[in-house]
Amino acid sequence: MAVSNFKTQASGQISSNQHEQTTIDDALALAKFGIFNYTLIIISGTIITAVMLEILSISYVITVAECDLQLTTSQKGMLSAVVIIGIIVSSHLWGFLADTQGRRVVIVSTLFLSVATTLVSSFTSNFMWMAFFRFLTGFFISGPSASIYAYLGEFHSIKTRSRAIMAASLVFGAGCMLLPAIAYLTINNEWEIPVPFLDIIYRPWRLFFVVCSLPGLISAIALLKFPESPKFMVSQGDTDRAIEAVQWIHRINSFKKEPALQIKSIVRNSNSKSAGPTKGFYAIMKLVWDQTAPLFMKPYLVRTVLVCILQFGTYVTAHGMFMFFPGVVNQIVTAQNAGIDSSTVCEIVHADRTSSGNETVVLNCKQTLEETTYMYTFLADVFYMFGVGLITLVIDTVGRLAVLVFVFALCGISGLLVISLAIPSVSIWFYLILVLAGFNINVINAAAVDLFPTNLRAMAVSISLMFGRIGSVFGTNMNGLLLDSQCEATFWIASIILLVCGVLSFFVPDIHKKAQTSISVSP
């Protein structure tokens, strides 16, 4: 399915399958939903997985690399946050470039760059260099992080868009099960390779970084075969290429067995204004402003603010609290193995550490993790996968509001139970439910895609995800600074934020509406 071929393949002979004039949504519906869409969903889900692997891989590393890098708890929080800071710094840039230069070019180029910086970070010798290259990884991985939702959504009609995005999230959920599997197969080994000229010992946790970058590399190569988003091309006024892309999609979905789809022209929607190329620094800054300012003005101000707040609250727990999940669970499992069965999570965390000046240091340096720890992190991913699958099936029936409120309430209450129970084996399960607030990230993204017009969509999602990343930074540093001294406060703060987000969900415009319907095409 090479992009270089799709123009010639789509221009087959004229047949009875002709349409004089149509909108891009109707044209995509005429192209049908088939093998192209399924392939794109799988690739998109893999890209989302690649983003998450780059972000969450550090959650395993900070526990087993603390001896090599001499990490304190606060430094662990900073290492967990620095990737996200890189994402925050660059998200506006990539959103702007995706809206003006194209979704696909941004996704592919930044994936390749993030793989390169991850490879270099695996050879770093101290905290500062590790933080620097993980920052660069975050800077580049931000590109596909937001743009992939717009890219995937814009290959689908209104009727199938939300389900396609949620299906990609299901692929992402399945892909995320790779994280504990990769960690177990790589980290829990004891080989080492001295690298004298870099003054490091290459241990399994370093290889773990490299393996986690492979899905991004594979996805970038695969996406080279796909065209740019047809909706983006229409928004740029390039309707001829958009028609060719739709015709190519139709040929693939029909296995070339149906007459070629003939579309004379595509009508541009009034909200599909072009954000064309400009020259000069001032012109570029003005265009960035033109892409951003409308999101904070009527009629988009309220929906922008609400989506950003919801993403912030979700990421505080889904990422911020999860960064320390493997480490905390490992402490609980170690305590259970030592015969401790009647302590709260926070009592166990405090007992595993001691104060040294202004820093809190670990008493027992670990090179590997307990096998049961991998089981719980694996179960978290399994529950995420099945949860996303269930949401995919019911979201068009029950609506996005019901999903948002239920997940926020369930996870918020679970966070309060984590610090209330003195049964470690039960507390682990409530901690696991707490971090599953990540279900709502994709629901919010699906809502954002429909809340904004094509020319603002990628920027809107980028900005909302930027606020989500700020929530991640807040959550990780909150853990790094408070987990040892004010453990209960970290769970109280995260839980209250989630419950507040559940209430705010009621105020998102049109959030109570179920999926819209569009043109129906018989097979």
C-alpha positions in Angstrom: 0.0 0.0 0.0 2.6 2.5 -1.0 1.7 6.2 -1.0 3.5 6.6 -4.2 1.1 4.1 -5.8 -2.2 5.3 -4.5 -2.7 8.0 -7.1 -2.3 5.8 -10.1 -4.2 3.0 -8.5 -7.2 5.2 -7.7 -7.5 6.6 -11.1 -9.0 3.5 -12.7 -11.6 3.5 -15.4 -14.8 5.5 -15.1 -17.7 3.4 -14.0 -21.2 3.7 -12.7 -19.9 4.3 -9.2 -19.9 8.1 -9.8 -20.7 11.0 -7.5 -20.7 14.5 -8.8 -20.2 16.4 -5.6 -19.9 15.4 -1.9 -18.4 16.4 1.4 -15.3 14.8 2.7 -17.3 12.9 5.4 -19.6 11.5 2.8 -16.7 10.6 0.6 -15.0 8.7 3.4 -18.3 6.8 4.0 -18.4 5.9 0.3 -14.9 4.5 0.6 -16.3 2.1 3.1 -14.8 0.7 6.3 -12.4 -2.2 5.6 -8.9 -3.5 5.6 -7.4 0.0 5.2 -9.1 1.2 8.3 -8.3 -1.9 10.3 -4.6 -1.6 9.3 -4.5 2.1 10.2 -6.2 1.4 13.5 -3.5 -1.2 14.3 -0.7 1.2 13.3 -2.2 4.1 15.3 -2.7 1.9 18.3 0.9 0.8 18.1 2.1 4.4 17.8 0.1 5.3 20.9 1.7 2.3 22.6 5.1 3.6 21.5 4.4 6.9 23.1 3.3 5.3 26.3 6.3 2.9 26.4 8.7 5.9 26.1 6.9 7.6 29.0 6.3 4.7 31.4 9.4 2.7 30.8 11.1 4.9 33.4 8.7 3.7 36.1 10.6 0.3 36.1 14.0 1.8 35.6 14.0 4.2 38.5 13.7 1.3 40.9 16.5 -0.9 39.5 18.8 1.9 38.3 19.0 3.8 41.6 22.4 2.1 42.5 24.0 2.8 39.1 22.7 6.4 38.9 22.7 7.0 42.7 19.1 8.2 42.6 17.2 9.8 45.5 13.4 9.7 45.7 13.1 13.3 44.5 15.5 12.6 41.6 13.3 9.6 40.7 10.3 12.0 40.5 12.3 14.4 38.3 13.4 11.6 36.0 9.8 10.4 35.7 8.7 14.0 34.9 11.4 15.1 32.5 10.1 13.1 29.6 6.7 14.7 30.2 8.3 18.2 30.5 9.8 17.6 27.0 6.4 16.7 25.7 4.9 19.9 27.3 7.6 22.2 25.8 7.1 20.8 22.3 3.4 20.0 22.1 2.4 23.4 20.9 5.1 23.3 18.2 4.0 19.8 16.9 0.3 20.8 17.0 1.1 23.9 14.9 3.2 21.9 12.4 0.5 19.2 12.2 -2.1 21.7 11.4 0.0 23.6 8.8 2.4 21.0 7.3 0.5 17.8 7.7 -0.2 15.1 10.3 1.8 12.3 8.7 5.1 14.2 8.2 5.1 15.2 11.9 4.3 11.7 13.1 6.9 9.9 11.1 9.8 12.3 11.6 9.3 12.7 15.3 9.1 8.9 15.8 12.4 8.4 14.1 14.0 11.2 16.3 12.6 9.8 19.5 14.0 6.4 18.8 17.5 7.9 18.2 17.5 9.8 21.5 16.2 6.8 23.4 19.1 4.8 22.1 21.6 7.4 23.3 19.9 7.7 26.7 20.6 4.0 27.3 24.3 4.8 27.4 24.2 7.7 29.9 26.4 7.5 33.0 24.7 9.8 35.5 21.4 11.5 36.5 22.1 14.7 34.6 22.8 13.1 31.2 19.9 10.7 31.6 17.6 13.5 32.4 18.8 15.5 29.4 18.3 12.7 26.8 15.0 11.6 28.3 13.9 15.2 27.9 14.8 15.1 24.2 12.9 11.8 23.9 9.9 13.5 25.4 10.4 16.5 23.1 10.1 14.4 20.0 7.6 11.8 21.1 5.1 14.6 21.7 4.7 14.8 17.9 2.8 11.6 17.4 1.3 11.8 20.9 -1.4 14.3 19.8 -1.3 14.2 16.0 -2.1 10.5 15.7 -5.6 11.0 17.1 -6.3 13.7 14.5 -4.7 11.6 11.7 -6.7 8.5 12.6 -10.0 10.3 13.1 -9.7 12.2 9.8 -9.7 9.0 7.8 -13.2 8.2 9.2 -16.7 9.6 8.9 -18.6 11.0 11.8 -20.4 7.7 12.3 -17.2 5.6 12.7 -14.7 8.1 14.1 -15.2 7.6 17.8 -15.2 3.9 17.5 -12.0 3.9 15.4 -10.2 6.0 18.0 -11.4 3.8 20.8 -10.4 0.7 18.8 -6.9 2.1 18.4 -7.0 2.5 22.2 -7.8 -1.2 22.5 -4.8 -2.0 20.4 -2.8 0.3 22.7 -4.2 -1.5 25.7 -3.0 -4.8 24.3 0.3 -3.3 23.3 0.9 -1.9 26.8 1.0 -5.5 28.1 4.3 -5.6 26.4 5.7 -3.2 29.0 5.8 -5.7 32.0 6.6 -8.5 29.7 9.6 -6.7 28.2 10.6 -5.5 31.7 10.5 -9.1 33.1 12.4 -10.6 30.2 15.1 -7.9 30.2 15.4 -6.3 33.6 15.3 -9.5 35.7 18.6 -10.7 34.4 22.0 -10.3 36.0 24.4 -10.0 33.1 26.6 -6.9 32.7 28.9 -5.5 30.0 31.6 -3.0 31.1 31.9 0.0 28.7 35.1 1.7 30.0 35.2 4.6 27.5 31.7 5.7 28.7 32.4 4.8 32.3 29.3 2.7 32.6 28.3 -0.9 33.0 25.7 -1.9 30.5 23.1 -3.7 32.5 19.6 -5.1 31.5 17.7 -1.9 32.4 19.6 -0.1 29.7 18.7 -2.6 27.1 15.1 -2.3 28.3 15.0 1.3 27.1 16.1 0.2 23.6 13.5 -2.5 23.3 10.8 -0.2 24.4 11.6 2.1 21.4 11.1 -0.6 18.8 7.3 -0.2 18.4 7.9 3.4 17.4 10.5 2.5 14.9 8.3 -0.2 13.3 5.3 2.2 13.2 7.3 5.0 11.6 8.4 2.6 8.8 4.9 1.3 8.3 3.4 4.8 8.1 5.7 5.7 5.2 3.3 3.7 3.0 0.2 5.8 3.9 -1.1 9.1 2.5 -1.7 12.3 4.3 -5.1 12.8 6.0 -7.8 13.5 3.3 -9.5 16.0 5.6 -6.2 17.9 6.1 -5.7 18.1 2.4 -9.3 19.4 2.0 -8.6 22.0 4.7 -5.5 23.1 2.7 -7.6 23.4 -0.5 -5.9 20.4 -2.1 -9.2 18.6 -2.9 -7.8 16.7 -5.9 -5.2 14.8 -3.8 -7.9 14.2 -1.2 -10.1 12.6 -3.9 -7.2 10.5 -5.0 -6.6 9.3 -1.4 -10.3 8.5 -0.9 -10.4 6.5 -4.2 -7.2 4.7 -3.1 -8.8 3.8 0.2 -12.0 2.5 -1.6 -9.9 0.3 -3.9 -8.2 -1.3 -0.9 -11.3 -1.7 1.1 -13.2 -3.3 -1.8 -10.2 -5.5 -2.8 -10.4 -3.9 -6.3 -13.5 -6.0 -6.9 -15.9 -3.0 -7.3 -16.0 -0.3 -9.9 -13.6 2.6 -9.2 -15.1 5.3 -7.0 -15.6 8.4 -9.1 -15.9 11.7 -7.2 -16.0 14.9 -9.3 -15.4 17.3 -6.4 -15.4 17.6 -2.6 -17.1 20.6 -1.1 -15.1 22.3 1.6 -16.9 22.9 4.9 -17.0 26.4 6.3 -14.9 25.4 9.3 -12.2 23.8 7.1 -10.1 26.9 6.6 -6.6 26.5 5.3 -3.7 27.2 7.5 -1.3 27.5 4.6 2.5 27.9 4.5 4.0 31.2 5.5 7.5 32.7 5.4 9.3 34.8 8.0 9.5 34.6 11.8 6.7 37.2 12.3 4.4 35.4 9.9 5.0 32.1 11.6 4.4 33.5 15.0 1.2 35.1 13.7 0.0 31.8 12.3 0.8 30.1 15.6 -1.3 32.7 17.3 -4.1 32.4 14.8 -4.1 28.6 15.4 -4.2 29.0 19.2 -6.2 32.2 20.0 -9.6 30.9 18.7 -9.4 28.0 21.1 -9.6 30.5 24.0 -12.3 32.6 22.5 -16.0 32.1 21.9 -17.4 29.6 21.0 -14.5 27.3 21.9 -13.3 28.8 25.2 -15.5 26.8 27.6 -14.9 23.5 25.9 -11.1 24.1 25.7 -10.9 24.9 29.4 -13.0 22.0 30.4 -11.2 19.5 28.2 -7.8 20.8 29.6 -9.0 20.4 33.2 -10.3 16.9 32.6 -7.0 15.8 31.0 -5.0 17.4 33.8 -6.9 15.4 36.5 -6.8 12.2 34.5 -3.0 12.3 34.0 -2.3 13.1 37.6 -3.2 9.5 38.4 -3.0 7.7 35.1 0.6 8.7 34.7 1.7 10.7 37.8 0.7 8.0 40.3 1.5 5.1 38.0 5.2 6.1 37.7 5.7 4.9 41.3 3.3 2.0 41.0 5.9 -0.7 40.2 8.2 0.5 43.0 5.5 0.8 45.6 4.0 -2.6 44.7 7.5 -4.1 44.9 7.8 -2.7 48.4 4.4 -4.2 49.4 5.3 -7.6 47.9 8.6 -7.6 49.7 6.9 -6.7 53.0 4.4 -9.5 52.5 7.2 -12.0 51.8 8.7 -10.9 55.1 5.5 -11.7 56.9 3.9 -8.2 57.2 0.2 -8.5 56.6 -1.4 -5.8 58.7 0.1 -2.5 57.6 -1.2 0.2 55.4 0.6 1.0 52.1 2.0 4.2 53.5 3.4 2.5 56.6 5.2 0.0 54.3 6.6 2.8 52.1 8.0 4.6 55.1 9.5 1.5 56.7 11.5 0.8 53.5 13.3 4.2 53.6 15.3 6.4 56.0 16.2 10.1 56.1 19.6 11.4 55.2 19.9 15.1 55.5 17.2 16.7 53.3 16.8 13.6 51.1 15.1 10.3 51.6 17.2 7.3 50.6 16.4 3.6 50.0 17.6 1.1 52.6 17.9 -1.8 50.3 19.4 -1.3 46.8 17.7 -3.5 44.2 18.9 -4.6 40.8 15.8 -6.7 40.0 12.1 -6.6 41.0 9.9 -9.2 42.7 8.2 -11.5 40.1 4.8 -10.7 41.8 5.4 -7.0 41.0 5.4 -7.8 37.3 2.2 -9.8 37.7 0.4 -6.8 39.2 1.6 -4.4 36.5 0.7 -7.0 33.9 -2.8 -7.3 35.4 -3.1 -3.5 35.3 -2.5 -3.6 31.6 -4.9 -6.5 31.1 -7.7 -4.6 32.9 -6.9 -1.6 30.9 -7.2 -3.5 27.6 -10.5 -5.2 28.6 -11.8 -1.9 30.0 -11.1 0.0 26.8 -12.7 -2.9 24.8 -15.8 -2.6 26.9 -15.9 1.2 26.5 -15.5 0.8 22.8 -18.6 -1.4 22.7 -20.8 0.7 24.9 -19.7 4.3 24.3 -22.0 4.9 21.4 -24.9 3.4 23.4 -24.5 5.0 26.9 -22.6 8.1 25.8 -19.4 9.7 26.8 -20.7 11.4 29.9 -21.7 8.2 31.6 -18.3 6.7 30.9 -16.4 9.7 32.2 -18.4 10.1 35.4 -18.3 6.3 36.2 -14.5 6.1 35.7 -13.7 9.3 37.6 -15.9 8.2 40.6 -14.7 4.6 40.8 -11.0 5.6 40.6 -11.3 8.5 43.0 -13.0 6.4 45.7 -10.4 3.6 45.2 -7.6 6.1 45.9 -9.2 6.9 49.2 -9.5 3.2 50.1 -5.7 2.6 49.3 -4.7 4.6 52.4 -7.6 3.5 54.6 -7.1 -0.3 54.6 -4.4 -2.1 56.6 -4.5 -5.1 54.4 -1.7 -4.8 51.9 -2.9 -7.5 49.5 -6.3 -5.7 49.1 -4.7 -2.2 49.0 -2.7 -3.2 45.9 -5.9 -3.9 44.0 -7.4 -0.5 44.9 -4.1 1.2 43.9 -4.4 -0.7 40.6 -8.0 0.6 40.1 -6.8 4.2 40.9 -4.3 4.3 38.0 -6.9 2.9 35.6 -8.3 6.5 35.4 -6.4 6.4 32.1 -9.5 5.0 30.6 -10.8 8.5 30.3 -7.8 9.9 28.4 -9.1 8.3 25.2 -12.7 9.2 25.9 -11.7 12.9 26.3 -9.6 12.8 23.1 -12.5 11.3 21.2 -14.7 14.1 22.5 -12.1 16.7 21.6 -11.9 15.6 18.0 -15.6 16.3 17.6 -15.6 19.5 19.6 -13.3 21.4 17.3 -13.2 22.1 13.5 -10.5 20.4 11.3 -8.2 23.4 11.1 -8.0 23.7 15.0 -8.4 20.0 15.9 -4.8 18.9 16.2 -3.9 22.1 18.1 -6.8 21.6 20.5 -5.8 18.0 21.2 -2.2 19.1 21.6 -3.0 21.8 24.1 -5.4 19.5 26.1 -2.7 16.9 26.2 -0.2 19.5 27.2 -2.3 20.2 30.3 -2.6 16.5 30.8 1.2 16.3 30.8 1.3 19.1 33.3 -0.8 16.8 35.4 1.7 14.1 35.0 4.5 16.4 36.1 2.5 17.4 39.1 1.7 13.8 40.0 5.2 12.5 39.6 6.8 15.3 41.5 4.1 15.1 44.2 5.1 11.5 44.7 8.8 12.2 44.6 8.4 15.0 47.2 5.6 13.6 49.4 5.5 9.9 49.1 8.0 9.2 51.9 7.1 12.0 54.3 3.4 12.6 53.5 2.3 9.4 51.8 -1.4 9.8 52.7 -1.5 13.3 51.2 -0.5 12.1 47.7 -3.5 9.7 47.5 -5.9 12.3 49.0 -4.9 14.9 46.4 -5.1 12.5 43.5 -8.5 11.1 44.6 -10.1 14.5 45.2 -8.9 15.8 41.8 -10.6 12.8 40.1 -13.9 13.3 41.9 -13.9 17.0 40.9 -13.3 16.0 37.3 -16.3 13.7 37.5 -18.5 16.7 38.4 -17.0 18.9 35.7 -17.7 16.3 33.1 -21.4 17.4 33.2 -20.5 20.8 31.9 -18.6 19.8 28.7 -20.8 21.0 25.7 -22.8 18.3 24.0 -21.0 15.6 26.1 -24.4 14.0 26.9 -25.1 13.4 23.2 -24.4 9.9 21.8 -22.5 9.4 18.5 -23.9 11.2 15.6 -25.1 9.4 12.5 -23.9 9.9 9.0 -24.4 8.5 5.5 -25.0 4.8 5.5 -23.4 2.8 2.7 -24.5 -0.8 2.0 -21.8 -3.4 1.5 
